[in-house]
Amino acid sequence: MSTSELGLPMAVPAQGLPARVRIYEVGARDGLQNEKATVPTEVKAEFIRRLADSGLTTIEATSFVHPKWVPQLADAEQLFPQIAGLPVALPVLVPNERGLERALALGARHVAVFASATESFAKANLNRTVDESLAMFEPVVSRAKAANLTVRGYISMCFGDPWEGPVPVHQVVRVSRALRDMGCDELSLGDTIGVATPGHVQALLAALNEEGVPTDALGVHFHDTYGQALSNTLAALQHGVATVDASAGGLGGCPYAKSATGNLATEDLVWMLQGLGIDTGVDLGHLTATSVWMAGQLGRPSPSRTVKALGKTTQSHQE
């Protein structure tokens, strides 16, 4: 008998948490971008369809970066038309105006830019200073808003940097405020190398609120390098954050930060949220089966503990 048939996890709500959490699924983009072997476009499209069928309503699809920088996502023009009709939000990354033009040409309605809180990572990831990168994003965000698109601003290295060490809260606040001022609807706070702890999370969220960035404009993006992703997520939920980034099966890392390991696994997140009585709209069995299927496509098991625990009981979903 499976755990779901036994009624597990038992839902025991805790006070002060959101009633519903929006999961911002990044497996198809952030999760796959680091794969060395090219994943066929048809497999990516099927992965996104299965994620949508599991109840996820926001699925980051791809990135319109130059193919030289992220070869895995060189098929953005071929992939997006295959999934554009799905009844879900399909945000895409756009690093510059050229990327935005490519996305607009395919009818994308949700885009994201990606900034850094540190100079070292801005140089490694964007070959620019922090201020130069913000200047590059300004016309992108302006044009996107003029076209009635929603715009997300990713901020990497919010808690620690592999070259610079601890990242002062005020640095993150400065970049967050700049992105918000230029028109970003939502900000995603990234723990790119997974070094955050709950107190640090709550201190950053409080500092952002003090500088006029509302909690409902914030999402969190934790990596599980030191096993802290769920505890950090809970700290964010306690602050009122109701958007959490996660990657199906725990796929992903960061090609420009070698110490970065996998993202928070969506299944692990859903298990915790179900136990807290928080609505996600996600069918955990279907989602687990999707990650088992994708792991088969990649030729290795999923690192998600929930997928490992539930995988054998959901095999029928992947057929």
C-alpha angles and dihedrals in degrees: 000000000000124000091247090055088052090053095251136189092043109225111237110166120216123212122256099026129122115268090223133024124203110219113213101206113211102168097106093053113019091028097053103032092086097051110119095207114066112253110218116249091237091056091051090050092049090048090055092047091052091047089053091048089055090063102262109144101189116050120170103223111189146315130260095214124133108283090233091067099044109017092178090067097044089111096066093122091051096043103046098062089053092060104026093103095059114117093239138086110269108192119189132197118247116185097186145355093285090055090049091051091053091049094047091050089060095046100255112171101186124050138172136204122204123222134172132230091210134059094224095057093041087057094046097043104031104015088233140095118260091258093046091052092050089051089052092052096049097079090040092056092041093053092044092052091047087056090051094248123147112241129207123194117211116204115196127201095026094153108023141356126213091225102033103032120213115024115221113238092233091062091057092045091052094053092042092052091049093052091046092049092052090055111271110157094204138018126210114206108213126207089194098178096031100243100128123118127197098260091051090049093053093044091054093047091050092049091051091051090050089055093052102264105132121223092236089063092057134089128177129226114192131182119208100223093131098025093259102115097100095042089050090048091053090051089053092048090052088056090053102260109150102179118078127178116220140161124228109248092004092278121167150046132182124279092209098048110053093191091061114106131184127326123249105286113245091221092054089050093048091049091055093044092049089052089053091050092245116149118234102158089230125133101221094199093053092045092050091050089051091055092046088053092048092048087056090053090051094044099236138081122266115259091218111115092210091052089050091049097044102027097094092052095052102047092114092066093063097059 
